[in-house]
């Protein structure tokens, strides 16, 4: 099993000032070299407040954040990469041997002894079968490469990588993965609206909340406007599928913003 970890690897320097500069250009006749003149912290905060209030979000695209995420399941990463305006680099199951793979256990399964026992049995069986299939295919590919004139050592190495491609087909969604994600601020706002929501699955919601916390520590004037729709827009877009806990969610994120600012 692995513990989830989210790290802020990089971000655009002077993120808030960059956004305010881009916004100022849209509403000013100043030349670009003098755009930053007079941009105090107070004026930057005012610019960002104005941008959010009128929905002028295109200038948010000039700033990006890069996160390293590990200890999440393939089920979670499949949800994550559905956010298409982003860049992703993920641990490959073709090139990385998943022998004895780590896995993520959902809390509901972890807390139920009967479900956990069945889960562990299935993971053990899959792990054993993965190794057997990979070994069988490695042997077959090695023999084929040797017959073609490749020496045994290089044949075996090449064969194992080829075997991984097909053995991975039985790996479960629970399989642990690592991924690096880069999103601009506009995409992050959209991501947080959907994934900080109570309706999001527990794992990606935990990832989103941790990402938001890291963003708030770097650019609080920007990201104090981020979060689920019921907090940022005052409405729930889920219709009949709403969690029905808007009041509790708003209280949670009010405290979340305070705690993140104090961190």
Legacy VTK file of the C-alpha trace (Angstrom):
# vtk DataFile Version 3.0
C-alpha trace
ASCII
DATASET POLYDATA
POINTS 263 float
0.000 0.000 0.000
1.084 3.590 -0.645
0.249 6.900 0.949
-0.859 9.719 -1.319
1.634 12.552 -1.724
1.245 15.778 -3.715
4.243 18.049 -4.259
4.323 21.446 -5.980
7.330 21.017 -8.266
7.252 24.370 -10.074
5.094 27.358 -10.876
5.250 30.579 -12.849
7.273 33.129 -10.852
5.338 36.155 -9.575
2.133 34.366 -10.509
-0.281 36.997 -9.249
1.720 39.882 -10.721
1.881 38.118 -14.098
-1.903 37.770 -14.193
-2.429 41.373 -13.108
0.032 42.541 -15.785
-1.832 40.659 -18.501
-5.130 42.068 -17.256
-3.774 45.608 -17.120
-2.715 45.330 -20.765
-6.316 44.633 -21.760
-7.565 47.817 -20.108
-4.621 50.173 -20.573
-2.856 52.076 -23.349
0.490 51.672 -21.557
3.373 50.048 -23.415
4.337 46.574 -22.239
7.624 47.625 -20.607
5.788 49.945 -18.201
2.785 47.739 -17.483
4.162 46.599 -14.125
4.830 50.121 -12.907
2.713 50.885 -9.886
1.427 47.335 -9.478
1.434 47.180 -5.707
0.228 44.122 -3.817
-3.042 45.934 -3.132
-3.584 46.800 -6.794
-2.733 43.246 -7.842
-5.355 41.909 -5.419
-7.887 44.426 -6.768
-7.158 43.402 -10.358
-7.669 39.727 -9.554
-10.895 40.496 -7.673
-12.169 42.426 -10.699
-11.183 39.666 -13.135
-13.014 36.984 -11.189
-16.095 39.143 -10.657
-16.534 39.781 -14.401
-15.466 36.295 -15.496
-12.387 37.484 -17.422
-10.527 34.197 -16.992
-8.399 34.106 -20.163
-5.579 36.030 -18.437
-5.346 33.211 -15.868
-3.871 31.022 -18.602
-0.543 32.885 -18.459
0.329 31.197 -15.156
0.857 27.470 -14.651
1.582 25.087 -11.785
3.338 21.710 -11.971
2.585 18.988 -9.405
4.158 15.628 -8.658
1.548 13.134 -7.450
2.254 9.644 -6.134
0.504 7.005 -4.101
-2.700 7.192 -6.130
-4.536 4.458 -8.001
-4.886 4.031 -11.726
-8.608 4.609 -11.141
-7.735 8.070 -9.836
-5.272 8.903 -12.609
-7.857 7.904 -15.226
-10.184 10.535 -13.750
-7.381 13.070 -13.551
-6.372 12.843 -17.223
-9.960 13.540 -18.294
-9.066 17.177 -17.626
-7.714 17.704 -21.108
-6.202 21.204 -20.932
-3.152 19.991 -19.051
0.128 18.147 -19.569
0.771 14.729 -18.042
3.735 12.387 -17.616
2.867 9.071 -15.958
4.797 6.013 -14.821
4.586 3.528 -17.670
3.361 -0.003 -17.111
5.095 -0.971 -20.350
8.587 0.032 -19.283
8.323 -0.396 -15.508
8.105 -3.917 -14.139
5.049 -4.148 -11.857
6.324 -7.212 -9.987
4.969 -6.920 -6.426
3.079 -3.758 -7.357
1.843 -1.349 -4.704
-1.898 -0.799 -4.550
-4.503 1.547 -3.096
-7.290 0.277 -0.824
-10.524 2.322 -0.687
-11.431 3.317 2.898
-14.803 1.512 2.722
-12.972 -1.732 1.915
-10.220 -1.107 4.476
-12.820 -0.657 7.221
-14.769 -3.813 6.350
-12.900 -6.998 7.383
-14.782 -9.271 4.986
-14.345 -6.931 2.023
-10.677 -6.366 2.903
-9.988 -10.106 3.060
-11.521 -10.621 -0.384
-9.689 -7.582 -1.751
-6.335 -8.853 -0.464
-7.037 -12.302 -1.912
-7.763 -10.827 -5.334
-4.673 -8.580 -5.281
-2.448 -11.513 -4.301
-3.899 -13.650 -7.107
-3.438 -10.874 -9.692
0.122 -10.223 -8.540
0.981 -13.921 -8.811
-0.652 -14.219 -12.234
1.094 -11.077 -13.491
4.473 -12.548 -12.571
3.653 -15.892 -14.182
2.386 -14.361 -17.425
5.377 -12.006 -17.610
7.798 -14.901 -17.010
6.119 -17.118 -19.624
6.136 -14.361 -22.228
9.695 -13.340 -21.369
10.881 -16.888 -21.950
9.016 -17.145 -25.254
10.282 -13.779 -26.524
13.836 -14.542 -25.374
13.890 -17.783 -27.331
12.584 -15.977 -30.405
15.212 -13.225 -30.160
18.037 -15.735 -29.608
16.911 -17.685 -32.663
17.213 -14.440 -34.610
20.856 -14.107 -33.528
20.608 -11.824 -30.474
22.838 -12.757 -27.516
21.087 -14.199 -24.437
21.578 -11.166 -22.141
20.232 -8.575 -24.568
17.503 -10.958 -25.698
16.281 -11.421 -22.128
16.254 -7.688 -21.397
14.369 -6.875 -24.591
11.976 -9.769 -24.007
11.029 -8.650 -20.492
10.055 -5.178 -21.697
7.950 -6.730 -24.421
6.348 -9.131 -21.947
5.363 -6.238 -19.662
3.241 -4.772 -22.449
0.867 -7.728 -22.394
1.154 -8.826 -18.757
-0.108 -5.392 -17.655
-3.549 -6.170 -19.087
-4.515 -7.971 -15.882
-3.330 -5.230 -13.511
-6.197 -3.706 -11.482
-7.416 -0.127 -11.154
-6.065 -0.332 -7.597
-2.492 -0.460 -8.943
-0.446 2.474 -7.611
0.830 5.054 -10.065
2.844 8.266 -10.152
2.127 11.240 -12.389
3.392 14.765 -13.033
0.698 17.288 -13.944
0.937 20.819 -15.298
-2.152 23.022 -15.521
-2.667 26.714 -16.072
-4.728 28.592 -13.493
-7.876 28.662 -15.608
-7.749 24.879 -15.936
-7.055 24.567 -12.225
-10.151 26.626 -11.422
-12.195 24.230 -13.548
-10.488 21.214 -11.973
-11.179 22.437 -8.440
-14.824 23.205 -9.251
-15.355 19.587 -10.257
-12.951 17.664 -8.044
-13.201 19.514 -4.727
-16.922 18.816 -4.914
-18.483 16.288 -2.525
-19.738 14.404 -5.586
-16.178 13.681 -6.715
-14.758 10.302 -5.709
-12.888 10.345 -2.397
-9.417 9.808 -3.874
-9.359 12.507 -6.543
-11.101 14.866 -4.110
-8.216 14.348 -1.679
-5.722 15.040 -4.482
-7.601 18.186 -5.552
-7.803 19.525 -2.003
-4.069 19.003 -1.524
-3.301 20.717 -4.840
-5.506 23.663 -3.853
-3.779 23.926 -0.490
-0.381 24.155 -2.213
-1.679 26.759 -4.673
-3.075 28.890 -1.839
0.322 28.958 -0.160
1.917 30.408 -3.309
-0.838 32.622 -4.724
-3.557 33.257 -2.090
-5.076 36.249 -3.906
-5.807 34.037 -6.914
-6.855 30.789 -5.325
-9.099 32.188 -2.607
-11.623 32.176 -5.452
-11.085 28.484 -6.191
-13.010 25.487 -4.892
-16.252 23.610 -5.579
-19.045 25.421 -7.427
-21.275 25.726 -4.367
-18.495 27.759 -2.733
-17.196 29.782 -5.686
-20.430 30.261 -7.623
-22.937 29.941 -4.801
-24.855 27.269 -6.713
-24.649 23.510 -7.133
-24.617 22.345 -10.776
-25.428 18.744 -9.881
-29.217 19.125 -9.937
-30.959 16.060 -8.490
-27.552 14.485 -7.857
-26.478 17.198 -5.409
-24.918 16.063 -2.136
-27.359 18.383 -0.351
-24.638 19.628 2.001
-23.770 23.034 0.535
-23.825 24.703 3.950
-21.379 22.183 5.416
-19.114 22.372 2.339
-18.979 26.173 2.522
-18.059 26.008 6.212
-15.388 23.417 5.481
-13.759 25.534 2.771
-13.932 28.711 4.849
-11.825 26.897 7.449
-9.738 25.295 4.684
-8.795 28.737 3.315
-7.868 29.953 6.779
-5.772 26.891 7.591
-3.992 27.042 4.211
-3.174 30.724 4.675
-1.741 29.992 8.127
0.340 27.003 6.921
LINES 1 264
263 0 1 2 3 4 5 6 7 8 9 10 11 12 13 14 15 16 17 18 19 20 21 22 23 24 25 26 27 28 29 30 31 32 33 34 35 36 37 38 39 40 41 42 43 44 45 46 47 48 49 50 51 52 53 54 55 56 57 58 59 60 61 62 63 64 65 66 67 68 69 70 71 72 73 74 75 76 77 78 79 80 81 82 83 84 85 86 87 88 89 90 91 92 93 94 95 96 97 98 99 100 101 102 103 104 105 106 107 108 109 110 111 112 113 114 115 116 117 118 119 120 121 122 123 124 125 126 127 128 129 130 131 132 133 134 135 136 137 138 139 140 141 142 143 144 145 146 147 148 149 150 151 152 153 154 155 156 157 158 159 160 161 162 163 164 165 166 167 168 169 170 171 172 173 174 175 176 177 178 179 180 181 182 183 184 185 186 187 188 189 190 191 192 193 194 195 196 197 198 199 200 201 202 203 204 205 206 207 208 209 210 211 212 213 214 215 216 217 218 219 220 221 222 223 224 225 226 227 228 229 230 231 232 233 234 235 236 237 238 239 240 241 242 243 244 245 246 247 248 249 250 251 252 253 254 255 256 257 258 259 260 261 262
